[in-house]
Amino acid sequence: MAVTTLVERGDLSDAARRFLGTESGSAVLLIVAALAALIWANSGADYEAFWHTELAIRLGSGELALDLRHWVNDGLMVLFFLSVGLEIARETTLGELRGARAIAAPAAAAAGGLVVPALVFLALNAGGEAAGAWGIAISTDTAVMLGVLALLGPRCPDQLRVFLLALAIVDDIGAVAAIALFYTDEVDLVALLVAVVLLAGLLGLRHVRFWRTPCYAVIGILTWLAVLRSGVHPSVVGVALGLLVNAYAPRRQEMTAAIGAGKNFLLDPTPQRARAAQVVAVAAVSPNERLQQRIQPWSSYVIVPLFVLANAGVLLNAQTLSAAASSLLTWGIILGLVVGKPIGVAAGTWVVLRTGLGRVPDTLRWGQLLGGSALSGIGFTVALFVTELALDDELLIAEAKIGILAGSILAALSGWLVFRLAGERGGQCSPSGLPTLPPRPWRPVD
């Protein structure tokens, strides 16, 4: 597979390799969960009644009561956004988003991919009852996009995956910012201040390089409770916590200590020396990467599919399909994803390359970039997430979900078609014509 080739060649950072492999694999589970939700919602069983079942946690006189859907959306999905925050911190510190020129092209592409779909949506819905749902059309589902890319084989070069991964990370930042700024109704300033103080405490722990998982977990839960009470959506907590976890390359003294502990174990392989070698070796890896390794599989293989199962179900009958076919909301989402997203991504990249402010890999061709831009219109997880925040009317929610499903399918098909027709054409995106430099050998930092 192409991902295996990347790993062997060493073209990507460790975090990027792990993210690509995990998210591509989870795309299958996500699609299965979406199909299961649709079958459940149309089987005659009461899909909505189940997810509106209340689950309460009581401690003395205190109580936290949410229905099952909100436990998934406002609770478990915080771990998904935590993995996003960890990935952002890792890539901006050590990975593909280091340096102004490296980040300029994916950032501009992501900005275009956020703004243009919103404008397309508003062109149809401005002034209507669904005008506030513009955020549905702006997000890219990284897992499904990478899964479709993996199916395209040789028409999808490795460096395009790198570029689209960086774009998706910036896209996630924009989507979370939109949720925080535009989909928060009322704010409890006292609770929000408590959350800010707790996050400042975590920032202080990061500054002194103190890392104890139980301590971070307790502060994280308290921050989540404070933000939940404040009225700001808890997704912001996950990203903020992820950004505050240290990411760094192994330092020379830590690597030396790990080598010494390993030699001691080889000389005298006792359980005590084995434990000491394990502790020293683990300490050489940054808390960011250790936490990513623990959370990413749960996020990709459990939490996101469960979220899709809880939110993708929509009744597909004559009434809903007829309403969606004539709904400006549905068409605004479809056109935003299928037309607005690729235009915005391609235009943002072209502007940066034309002005010389950024760069992309020299081997990347315009035909390949246009195919990737089309696939970036696959909006699913965050689109469903915003639907629950932006809309209250059940019929509008159904129309929006139909638009998300139809738009994502059409975006996948259009991306596949572009790769088939122009994947190897169009000339290189970078005008330099310079050969790609071989990867630098790894070495620990001082």
N, C-alpha and C positions, 0 to 999 in steps of 0.2 A: 504494500500500500504506500501511498505518497507520504503519509505521516511517518511510516517506518523509514523511508528514505531520508526524510528530514533529520530524524534522530541519528541515523548512521553518519550523515554528512556533517552534523554539528552546526547547521546553519542557524538554528534557533536557540534562544535562551532555554534553560531547563524549564522554567515556568511556562513559557509559550508552548514547548513540546508537550508538557503534561496537560495543559489547557486544551490544546488542539485534539489530543487523543481522547480525553475524557468527554469533551463536549460533542465530538463527532459520534462517539458511541451512544451517548444519551439521546441523540436525535431520534433513534428508532423507538426508544421507550416513550418519548414525548408524543410521537405520532400515534403510537398504540394507545396511549392515554386519551388523546383527542378522539380517536375512533370509539373507544370504550365509553367516553362521556356522551357522544352523539347517540350511540346505540342505547345507552341507559336512559337518556332523556326522551327517546322516541319509542321505548319499549312498553310504555304504559305504567311502569314503576314511577313513584313520585320522587323524581330526582331532586327537585327544589326543596321539598319537605325534608329530605334527609340532610341536605347541607345547611338547612336552617335550624337543625336540632341544636338546642343550647347545651353548652358544656361549661360548668362553673367550677372555679377553684376557690375554696373558702379557707381562711385562716383566722380563727377567732371571729371578730365582728367584720373583718374585711372580706370582700368578695370580688372576684374578677369573673364576669360571665360574658361569654361570646358564643355565637353560633359556630358550627364546625367550619363553615366557609371562612369566617373571619379569623379563626384560630390558624387556618392555613395561610390566608392572605396577609394577615397582620402579625402573625407569630412565626410560623415556619419559614415564610419567605424572607424574613430578616436574615436568615442564614445564607440564602441565595445572594442577597445584596451584600452580605459580609464577604462572600467569595469574590464578588465583583470588586469591592474595595481593596481586598488583598491583592487581586490581580493588577489593579491600577497602581497601587503602591509599588509592587514588584517591577512592573514594566517601566514605570517612570524613573525608578532608581537604578535598575540593572539591565533592563530588557530592551524591547524594540522601540520604546518611546523616550529614550534618552536623547537629549540634545534638541535644540530648537528646530533644525532642519529635518531631523528624523520625524518629529511629531507634527510638523507643519502640514504635510500632505494629508495624512489620515485625519488630522483635526479639521482641516478645511473641508475634506470630503464628508466628514461626519456632520459638520455645521450645515453644509448644503443639504445633506440628507435629512436634517432635522427641520430646516426652515422651509424648503420648497414643498414637501408633502403637507405641512401645516397650511401653507398658502393655497395649495390646490384644494384642500378640504374646505377651507374657509370661503373659497370662491363659490362653492356650492351651498354652504351652510351658514354663512355670516348672517346674523340677525334671526336665525331660526332657533327652535327649542334645543337643538343638538349642537349649537355653535361651540359650546364649551368642551366638546369631545374631540377637538383637534389633536389632542395628545395621543389618541389611538393610532393615528396614521404615521407617527414619526419614528417608531422604534424598530430595531432590527433584532431578530431572534438569532443569536449567535450559534446555538446548538444546531438548529435545523439548517441554517445557512452552511455551516461547515459540513454537516452530514450530506447535503446535496453536492457540495464541492467535492467530497470524497468519491461520489458516484461518477463524477465527470472525468476521472482518470487523467490521461496525459494532456487533455485540453485545459486542465487547471494546474498551472505551475505552482511549485512550492512557495515561491516568493509572493504570489498573489494571496495565498493563505496568510502569510505574515502581514501583508498590507491590510487585508480585511479584518484580521484579528485586532490590529491596532485601531482600525476604524470603529470596530464594534465596542472597544473599550471606551473610546471617546463618546460614542453614541450612547452608551450606558450612563456616562456622566451627565449628558444632556437630558436623558429621559428622567433620571432621578431628580435633577434640578427642577424639571418641569413639574414633577409630582409634588415636590416640596413647596414650590412657589405658587402654582396655579390650582392645585387640587387639595388645598387646605382651607376649610371654611372658617372656623373660629379657633383662636389660639389662647390657651391658658398660659399667660406669661410666667406665672410662678413655677408651674410644672416645667416649662421650657427652660427657665433659668436653672432649675435643679439639674436638668439634663446637661446643660452647658457646663455646670460646675463638675459633674461627674466625668464628662469628656476631658475637661481640663486636668482632672486628676490622672486620667489615663495618659494624657500628654506628658505630665510630669514623670510618671513611671517610665515612659519611653525615653525621656531625656536622661534619666539615670540608668537606663538599660536594665531595668528590673522586669523580669518576665516570669510570672507564675500563673499557669493556666487557670487555677481556681479563682485567683484574685481578679483576673480579667473577666472571667465568666460572671462572677457576682456583680461587678461593676456594670458589665454589659446588660445583665438582666434588669438591674435597677434603672439604668438609662432607658431601656426599652419601655419599662413601666411609666417612667416620667414622660417620655415622648408620646406614648399612647394616650396618657391623660391630657397632654397639652393640646391635642388636636392635629398636630403635624403627623404625617404618615410615618409609621415606624421604619419604613424602608430606608429612610435617611440615617437611622441609627446604624444599620448594617454597614452601609458604605463608610460612615464616619469611623466606626470601630476598625474596619479593615484598613483604612488609611493610616490609623495610629499604630499599627503593628509594624515593628522594625523589619526592614528588608535590607540585607547587605550580603556581599560575597564573603565566603569564609576567609578569616584573617590568618596571617601566617603563623602567629603564635598559637592559635587554636588548632591549626593543622599539625603543627609540630607536636603539640600535646597529645593529639589523637594518635599520631604515629608512634609516639613513645608509649602510650597506653597499650596500643596494639602489640608492640614488641614485647612489653612486659607479660602480656597474656600468652604470647607464643612461647616465651621462656618458661612460664609456669602457669598453665591453663587451669586456674582455679575459678570457682564461681565468683569470688570477690573481684578478681582481676577482670573477668569477663564483664561484670557489672560496671566496673570503673571505666573500661574501654568503651562500653556502650554509652555511658553518661557523657564522657568527653567527646565522643564522635557526634552525638546528638547536639551538644552545645555548640559545635562548630557550624551548624546549620541555623540560619536566621529564624526567629520566631514566625515570621511571615510565611516562609516555606513550610515549616512544620505544621502550622495551622491550616495552610492550604491543602496539604496532603491528607489531613483528617477530614476537612469539611467538604472538599470538592466532590468526592464520590457520593456523599449523602445528598448534596445539593443537586447533582446532575442525575442521579439514578433513583432518588426517592422524592425529594421535596418538589422539584419542578414538575415531574410527571404527576404527582399528587395534586399540585396546584392546577395543572391543566385538566385533570379529571374533575376537580371541583368547580371549574369555571367555563370549560369549553362546551358543556352540554347545552344544546338549544333545540327546541322543538321545530322540526322541519315538516310542516304541513302546508296545505294550499294557502292558508291565511298568512302565515309568516313569510313564505316564499314570495307570495304576491306582493305583500307589503314591502319586502326588501327590494324587489325588482323595481319598484317605483319610489324608493326611499332615497332622498338626497344624502342622508347619513350613510347608508350602505355604499352608494356610489362615490361619496367623498372619501371613504376609507379605501375602497378599491383603487380609485385613481391616484390617491395619495401614495399608496404602496407600490403600485405597478408603474405609474408614470412619474410622479413627483420624486420618489426616492432615487431611482437611477439617474434622473436628470440632475438632481441636487448633488449626488455623490460625484458624478462625472464632471459637472461644472466646477465644483469646489476643487477637485484635483487639477483640472486644466488651468485654473487661475493661478494656483500655487506654482505649478511647473512653468507656466508662461512667464511669471514674474521672477522666477528663480529663487523664491523664498523657501522652497522645500524640494525634496527629492523622493523618488521611488526607486526600487531595484532596477538596475539597467536592463535586466532580461525581461521585464514586464512589458507586454505589448498592449496597445490601445484596445484591440479586440478582446483581450482577456480582461482588461479593466472594465470594459463596458458590460461584459458578462457578469463579473463580480458585482458591479453596480446594480444590475437587474436583480441579482440574488439578494442584495441587501434589502429589497422590498419585502422579504419574508418576515413579517412582523407577527409574533404570536404571543409569547409569554408576557412581555410588558404591555402589549396591546390589550390583552385580556385583563391585565392588572388595572390599566387605566380605565377600561370600560366600567368596571365595578365602582371606580371612584367618581367618574364623570357623569354617569347616567343613573337615574332612579326608576324611570318608567320601564316596565318589563318588556313592552313591545319594542322600545328603542334599544334596549339591551340585546334583544334577539336580533334586531336588524344590524346592530354593530357587530355581533359575533359572526353573523353570516358574511358580512363584509370582510372581517378579518380572515375567515377561512377561505373565502373566494379569492381575496387579494393575495394571500400567501401562496395559494396553489398557482395562481396566474403568474406571480413573480418567479416562482421556481421554474415553471414551464418557459417563461420568457428568457430567464437566465440560461437554461439548457439550450434553447434555440439560438441565442447569441453565440454561445460557445461552439455550437455545431457549425454555424455559418461563418463566424469571424474570429474564432478563438485564437487562431495562429496568424491573424492578419492585422494590418493597421499600423505597423511600425512600432518601434520601441517608445515607451512613455517618456523615458529620459533621453534628452538629445545628446548626451555626452558621448555615447558609443564606446565607452571604456569597458574593458572586460571586468567581470565580477571578481573581486579580490577573494582569495581563499580565506576561510575562517581563521582567526588568530588562535593559537594554542591557549588553553586555559592556564591560568596561574593564580594562586591566592593573592589577595591584596595585602599590603603591609599594614 
